Each structure stands twice: as C-alpha cells, then as structure tokens.
Amino acid sequence: MKLTLRIWRQKNAKDSGAFETIEAPHVSPDMSFLEMLDVVNEDLQGNGKQPIEFDHDCREGICGSCSLMINGRPHGPQHNTTTCQLHMRTFKDGDFITVEPWRASGFPVVRDLVVDRGAFDRIVAAGGYISVRTGAAVDANAIAIPKQDADRAMDAAACIGCGACVAACPNGSAMLFTAAKIAHLNLLPQGQPEALSRTTNMVNQMDAEGFGGCTNAGECTDACPKSIPLEVISQMNRTLLKAAFKARPPTVSKGGD
C-alpha cells in the first residue's frame, strides 16, 4: 500500500506547530498503525530527518498510551479499538490520512503527537484509591455484592485512561474518565466509606485542571475504546449532589415554637 500522511509536527510546547505531508510508500495491510509509523520513522532517519514522536507502550490495547487523532477521530475509524490495535487494512491504497495529537486545554502538546496527560494522574491522586483499612484478602464470595453492581464496577474499571473521551468531546471535558475512576470504587462495599470525599476531591481536581464541562453530547462514550457507559457520569453527579447536601451547615431555628 502507498499512503500519504498529513502529520502534525511541533518541536516543543512553545512552538506553534504545523502539518507536514509525508509519503509512506511501503505499508503492509497487516501492520498496525503504530508499526506503520515505525516504518515511516525508519525512512525519515535514513534520510537524515527528525523522526515523528508519538506515545506507545504495551501495543496490546490495554495501557492507553497510543493517543492519536486519526482523520478527526480518536484512535481512528474503528469502534472499540485503540490506535495500536488499528490495522492498516482498515485503509485503502492511496488514502490520505491526517494524524494529530489530542486537542484539549488539559492535554498540552509536548512534541509532535505527544501530549502531557499528567492531569489524569493528578485527578486519580486526588481520590482514586481506597485508604481505609479493608482487612486481609477474603474469599471472593465472602462479601455479598449484587451482580448488577459488580458488572457496572467492572465496566467502569475497564477505563485505560487514554483520553479519547476528552479529545472527542466538543467541550474538552474529562467527565467520563473521572466518573469511571470514581464508579469502579464507589460501586463496591470497600469504596463506600470514602465515596463522598472521593467524588468531591476528584471532581474538584478535574475542574482545577481546566477541562471543560459536560453537556451530554455523548461523543465521549462513542470514542471510548472500552465503551465506558455514559451512565457513570450521572452516577457521579448524584453522589456529588449527595456530598454537597451533607456538607451544608445545619439550619438554626430563630425563635418561636
């Protein structure tokens, strides 16, 4: 296959950046998208040019590092697929492919296709854990958990923190990510003691990072490679309201019977 790539190149965070057109004449349909970029980089280096920088790690669809906007869609045209699991047979010989980094205020570009997703780490650090003593490990069936709750917690825990939800959202919102990280703990008994403080702290950190607000566009869950359901956001909002209600100062009666 012969492809033409229109790739975003940016030297550093202060550089304005621009698109660069690069020919990819030797692409196998069996390559993954990242393997294709590896081949392109080998050609660039062979010609004395600077290779394209992009994030990657596991290349098995579980780490969330391969954050690329491909033809205007996070992770490319296939649903429930990360960039590293997207194969070039998805495209046709002669195709023109535009490749960009995530576009969101909370994800500043570091270089080329690499963005700083440290904001996600700080959101998790604000409360995405269980600090209360839960005791030693027990048998799986020792704590009765409704299957519906267990299934919903497992679905939320599938989030790999790639940031596709933010990149797809017209507001650059991180609500789906934050809600998923809250839900997989809040839905289980071990997460209940800190449910209110966890939700409040993580949402406050999310707002402090400069992400946009949610307007229920639904683009986030559509772009999510793990199909995190939109309902986790409503669950988070309900818990947030409950936390705000409990935090209100007590009402003091002013005389009379």
Secondary structure, 3 states (H helix, E strand, C coil): CCEEEEEEECCCCCCCCEEEEEEECCCCCCCEHHHHHHHHHHHHHHCCCCCCCCCCCCCCCCCCCCCCEECCEECCCCCCCCHHHCEHHHCCCCCEEEEECCCCCCCCEEECCEECCHHHHHHHHCCCCCCCCCCCCCCCCCCCCCHHHHHHHHHHHCCCCCCHHHHHCCCCECHHHHHHHHHHHHCCHHHHHHHHHHHHHHHHHHHHCCCECCCCCCHHHHHCCCCCCCHHHHHHHHHHHHHHHHCCCCCCCCCCC
